[in-house]
């Protein structure tokens, strides 16, 4: 989970059923507002973040969210991977 000072951004991998259930729970939770899915596609046989566990990244880059929104559909995940390298995992 990444926080850029204004937005929380999270990359989630898993089975379709598990992701749907999780997203339903998130949308029903009053603590979440303006939930937006930037990419919704099946895994390409290899998990992008297979070695990761849940973590929190504090990112002072306030343009992180804007770059993801403006990236072409096929480039959002690559932009996320590139940008997250410059953030500090807490």
C-alpha positions in Angstrom: 0.0 0.0 0.0 1.4 3.4 -1.0 0.4 6.8 0.4 1.5 9.8 -1.6 0.2 12.4 0.9 -3.3 12.5 -0.6 -4.1 9.1 -2.1 -3.7 5.5 -1.0 -2.7 3.2 -3.9 -2.6 -0.5 -3.6 -1.6 -3.3 -6.1 -3.5 -6.5 -5.4 -2.9 -9.9 -6.9 -4.8 -13.1 -6.4 -7.6 -15.2 -7.8 -10.5 -13.5 -9.5 -12.9 -14.6 -6.7 -10.7 -13.4 -3.9 -10.1 -10.0 -5.6 -13.8 -9.5 -6.2 -14.6 -10.3 -2.6 -11.9 -8.0 -1.3 -13.0 -5.1 -3.6 -16.7 -5.6 -2.5 -15.5 -5.3 1.1 -13.4 -2.2 0.4 -16.3 -0.5 -1.4 -18.7 -1.2 1.4 -16.3 0.1 4.0 -17.2 3.7 4.9 -13.5 4.5 5.5 -12.9 4.3 1.7 -13.9 7.0 -0.7 -13.7 7.3 -4.4 -12.3 3.8 -4.9 -10.9 3.5 -8.4 -9.5 0.4 -10.2 -6.8 1.4 -12.6 -6.0 -2.1 -13.9 -8.2 -5.2 -13.9 -6.6 -8.0 -15.8 -5.7 -11.6 -15.3 -2.3 -12.6 -14.1 0.1 -13.5 -16.9 1.2 -16.7 -15.1 3.8 -14.9 -13.1 3.0 -12.7 -10.1 4.7 -9.3 -10.3 5.3 -9.0 -6.6 5.5 -12.7 -5.6 8.1 -12.0 -2.9 6.2 -9.1 -1.3 4.1 -9.2 1.8 1.7 -6.4 2.8 3.7 -3.3 3.5 3.3 0.4 3.7 5.2 2.8 1.5 5.4 6.5 2.3 6.0 8.4 -0.9 6.7 12.1 -1.0 6.1 12.1 -4.7 2.7 13.9 -5.0 2.6 13.2 -8.7 2.6 9.4 -8.3 -1.2 9.0 -8.5 -1.4 11.5 -11.4 1.2 9.5 -13.4 -0.7 6.3 -12.9 -4.0 7.9 -14.0 -2.4 9.4 -17.1 -0.5 6.3 -18.1 -1.8 4.3 -21.1 -3.8 1.3 -20.1 -1.0 -1.1 -20.9 1.7 0.9 -19.1 0.1 1.5 -15.7 1.7 -1.5 -14.0 5.1 -0.7 -15.5 4.8 2.9 -14.3 3.8 1.6 -10.8 6.8 -0.7 -10.7 9.2 2.0 -11.8 7.8 4.7 -9.4 7.6 2.5 -6.3 11.4 1.9 -6.5 11.9 5.5 -5.5 9.7 5.3 -2.4 10.7 4.2 1.1 9.1 0.9 2.4 8.2 1.3 6.1 
